[in-house]
Amino acid sequence: MNRFPSGKRFSYLVRARYFSAKGFILFEVLLAGTLCILLFLPMWFLVLQSRAAVLHGFYEMTALFSAQSVLERFRVNQMAPRRLLEVQMAAQEVARLLPSGTVSGSCTSEAVCTVDIVWQERTQVQIFHFVSRMTQE
C-alpha cells in the first residue's frame, strides 16, 4: 500500500495549506513591520528630539556663562579699550552658540559701553543687558 495517496484531492490540500501558510507568514511580516513603524519610530524620534533639546540648552548656558564671565572681568577691570575686544570675543562666542540670539554692543564717546544679548528660549525672549563705564589706563 502507498503511504501517500495520490490524486487530485491530496495535491489540492497540500497546495492550499502551503499557500495559506505562505500568506500567513507574509501577513505576520507586514504586521510586524507596521507595528515597528507605528510604535518604535515615534519613540526614537522623541528620544532624538529630547537629546537635541538638552544639548541646545547646554550650549545656550555655556555661551551665556562664558559671556557673563568675560563681562564680569570687564566690569571689575574697566581700564582699557582692550577689554572691549574681550567683550566682542564673548559676543562672537554667544552668536556662534546661540543661533536664535543677537548680540549688539556699542561704546559712546563718554566711555560708556553697552552690550545686549537677546535670545529666544523656548517661548520667552531672554535679555542680558550690561552697561559699564570704562576708565582710562
Secondary structure, DSSP 8 states (H G I E B T S, - for coil): --SS--SHHHHHHHHHHHHHHHHHHHHHHHHHHHHIIIIIHHHHHHHHHHHHHHHHHHHHHHHHHHHHHHHHHHHH----HHHHHHHHHHHHHHHHH-TT-EEEEEE-TTSEEEEEEEEEETTEEEEEEEEEE----
